[in-house]
Amino acid sequence: MHSIKTRLLMVQKLTNSTNKGKAAESIACDYLQQKGLKLITRNYHCRQGEIDIIMDDNGTTVFIEVRYRKNASFGDAKESITLQKQNKIRTTALHYLHSFPEKNNARFDVIAITGENSQQQFEWVRNAF
């Protein structure tokens, strides 16, 4: 298995932004599993929106938004999560929690990947919003 840094470099070589996004989500998911989180589901969606990854962290349901930005010319990956996007994620998370009422502890995390080659930054932000 390749290191996260090697896999991130491979993401840059993809040409389609959808493919880049899916590849970044896979890297983020693998990274978080290495950190002890357990995958619940990926790409959960309902009429209100979509959540990239949902994981369990010792009884806490974690809703994870993954962002990849090739460069920071228009802001880094974290900054691309607008208030409108945060609200959409919150609404979708409420839909998920209503569907699974036994899950009552939750938080919102962000995996932000910004830059390319040796300038690449990978950041896990817990309780991001």
TORKOL-4160 file (C-alpha; in steps of 0.2 Angstrom, whole numbers, padded with zeros to 4 digits, m for minus):
129
<pt num="1" X="0000" Y="0000" Z="0000"/>
<pt num="2" X="0006" Y="0017" Z="m0004"/>
<pt num="3" X="0009" Y="0031" Z="0009"/>
<pt num="4" X="m0003" Y="0045" Z="0010"/>
<pt num="5" X="0009" Y="0057" Z="0002"/>
<pt num="6" X="0012" Y="0045" Z="m0013"/>
<pt num="7" X="m0007" Y="0043" Z="m0015"/>
<pt num="8" X="m0010" Y="0062" Z="m0014"/>
<pt num="9" X="0003" Y="0064" Z="m0028"/>
<pt num="10" X="m0006" Y="0051" Z="m0039"/>
<pt num="11" X="m0023" Y="0061" Z="m0036"/>
<pt num="12" X="m0015" Y="0076" Z="m0045"/>
<pt num="13" X="m0012" Y="0066" Z="m0060"/>
<pt num="14" X="m0030" Y="0063" Z="m0062"/>
<pt num="15" X="m0039" Y="0074" Z="m0075"/>
<pt num="16" X="m0057" Y="0074" Z="m0070"/>
<pt num="17" X="m0062" Y="0084" Z="m0054"/>
<pt num="18" X="m0074" Y="0070" Z="m0049"/>
<pt num="19" X="m0061" Y="0057" Z="m0050"/>
<pt num="20" X="m0049" Y="0068" Z="m0040"/>
<pt num="21" X="m0063" Y="0071" Z="m0027"/>
<pt num="22" X="m0067" Y="0052" Z="m0025"/>
<pt num="23" X="m0048" Y="0048" Z="m0024"/>
<pt num="24" X="m0046" Y="0061" Z="m0010"/>
<pt num="25" X="m0061" Y="0054" Z="m0001"/>
<pt num="26" X="m0053" Y="0037" Z="m0002"/>
<pt num="27" X="m0036" Y="0043" Z="0005"/>
<pt num="28" X="m0045" Y="0052" Z="0019"/>
<pt num="29" X="m0056" Y="0037" Z="0023"/>
<pt num="30" X="m0040" Y="0026" Z="0024"/>
<pt num="31" X="m0031" Y="0039" Z="0035"/>
<pt num="32" X="m0045" Y="0040" Z="0047"/>
<pt num="33" X="m0047" Y="0021" Z="0049"/>
<pt num="34" X="m0028" Y="0021" Z="0052"/>
<pt num="35" X="m0032" Y="0033" Z="0066"/>
<pt num="36" X="m0045" Y="0021" Z="0074"/>
<pt num="37" X="m0061" Y="0028" Z="0067"/>
<pt num="38" X="m0073" Y="0015" Z="0060"/>
<pt num="39" X="m0082" Y="0018" Z="0043"/>
<pt num="40" X="m0101" Y="0019" Z="0044"/>
<pt num="41" X="m0104" Y="0024" Z="0026"/>
<pt num="42" X="m0097" Y="0035" Z="0012"/>
<pt num="43" X="m0107" Y="0047" Z="0001"/>
<pt num="44" X="m0123" Y="0047" Z="0011"/>
<pt num="45" X="m0136" Y="0058" Z="0002"/>
<pt num="46" X="m0154" Y="0063" Z="0004"/>
<pt num="47" X="m0164" Y="0077" Z="m0003"/>
<pt num="48" X="m0155" Y="0090" Z="0008"/>
<pt num="49" X="m0137" Y="0086" Z="0002"/>
<pt num="50" X="m0123" Y="0074" Z="0004"/>
<pt num="51" X="m0110" Y="0069" Z="0017"/>
<pt num="52" X="m0093" Y="0063" Z="0010"/>
<pt num="53" X="m0089" Y="0051" Z="0024"/>
<pt num="54" X="m0098" Y="0045" Z="0040"/>
<pt num="55" X="m0087" Y="0037" Z="0053"/>
<pt num="56" X="m0088" Y="0031" Z="0072"/>
<pt num="57" X="m0075" Y="0038" Z="0084"/>
<pt num="58" X="m0078" Y="0029" Z="0100"/>
<pt num="59" X="m0097" Y="0031" Z="0100"/>
<pt num="60" X="m0097" Y="0048" Z="0092"/>
<pt num="61" X="m0104" Y="0049" Z="0074"/>
<pt num="62" X="m0092" Y="0059" Z="0064"/>
<pt num="63" X="m0098" Y="0068" Z="0048"/>
<pt num="64" X="m0083" Y="0072" Z="0037"/>
<pt num="65" X="m0081" Y="0084" Z="0023"/>
<pt num="66" X="m0066" Y="0081" Z="0012"/>
<pt num="67" X="m0059" Y="0095" Z="0002"/>
<pt num="68" X="m0045" Y="0095" Z="m0011"/>
<pt num="69" X="m0038" Y="0110" Z="m0019"/>
<pt num="70" X="m0023" Y="0110" Z="m0031"/>
<pt num="71" X="m0018" Y="0127" Z="m0026"/>
<pt num="72" X="m0023" Y="0140" Z="m0013"/>
<pt num="73" X="m0025" Y="0155" Z="m0026"/>
<pt num="74" X="m0043" Y="0156" Z="m0021"/>
<pt num="75" X="m0041" Y="0150" Z="m0003"/>
<pt num="76" X="m0036" Y="0134" Z="0004"/>
<pt num="77" X="m0046" Y="0118" Z="0005"/>
<pt num="78" X="m0054" Y="0122" Z="0022"/>
<pt num="79" X="m0059" Y="0140" Z="0017"/>
<pt num="80" X="m0069" Y="0132" Z="0002"/>
<pt num="81" X="m0082" Y="0126" Z="0015"/>
<pt num="82" X="m0094" Y="0141" Z="0015"/>
<pt num="83" X="m0107" Y="0144" Z="0028"/>
<pt num="84" X="m0120" Y="0138" Z="0015"/>
<pt num="85" X="m0111" Y="0122" Z="0013"/>
<pt num="86" X="m0109" Y="0119" Z="0032"/>
<pt num="87" X="m0128" Y="0122" Z="0034"/>
<pt num="88" X="m0132" Y="0109" Z="0020"/>
<pt num="89" X="m0120" Y="0097" Z="0029"/>
<pt num="90" X="m0129" Y="0100" Z="0046"/>
<pt num="91" X="m0146" Y="0097" Z="0038"/>
<pt num="92" X="m0141" Y="0081" Z="0030"/>
<pt num="93" X="m0133" Y="0075" Z="0046"/>
<pt num="94" X="m0149" Y="0079" Z="0055"/>
<pt num="95" X="m0158" Y="0068" Z="0042"/>
<pt num="96" X="m0146" Y="0054" Z="0045"/>
<pt num="97" X="m0147" Y="0056" Z="0064"/>
<pt num="98" X="m0166" Y="0055" Z="0063"/>
<pt num="99" X="m0165" Y="0039" Z="0053"/>
<pt num="100" X="m0153" Y="0031" Z="0067"/>
<pt num="101" X="m0160" Y="0038" Z="0083"/>
<pt num="102" X="m0148" Y="0028" Z="0093"/>
<pt num="103" X="m0134" Y="0039" Z="0087"/>
<pt num="104" X="m0135" Y="0054" Z="0097"/>
<pt num="105" X="m0117" Y="0060" Z="0099"/>
<pt num="106" X="m0110" Y="0069" Z="0084"/>
<pt num="107" X="m0097" Y="0081" Z="0077"/>
<pt num="108" X="m0091" Y="0088" Z="0060"/>
<pt num="109" X="m0074" Y="0086" Z="0054"/>
<pt num="110" X="m0064" Y="0091" Z="0039"/>
<pt num="111" X="m0050" Y="0083" Z="0029"/>
<pt num="112" X="m0042" Y="0097" Z="0019"/>
<pt num="113" X="m0029" Y="0094" Z="0006"/>
<pt num="114" X="m0021" Y="0109" Z="m0002"/>
<pt num="115" X="m0007" Y="0111" Z="m0014"/>
<pt num="116" X="0004" Y="0100" Z="m0025"/>
<pt num="117" X="0020" Y="0090" Z="m0025"/>
<pt num="118" X="0031" Y="0095" Z="m0010"/>
<pt num="119" X="0020" Y="0109" Z="m0005"/>
<pt num="120" X="0005" Y="0098" Z="m0001"/>
<pt num="121" X="m0003" Y="0100" Z="0015"/>
<pt num="122" X="m0015" Y="0087" Z="0023"/>
<pt num="123" X="m0025" Y="0093" Z="0038"/>
<pt num="124" X="m0038" Y="0084" Z="0049"/>
<pt num="125" X="m0048" Y="0097" Z="0058"/>
<pt num="126" X="m0059" Y="0090" Z="0072"/>
<pt num="127" X="m0075" Y="0099" Z="0077"/>
<pt num="128" X="m0072" Y="0110" Z="0062"/>
<pt num="129" X="m0090" Y="0118" Z="0063"/>
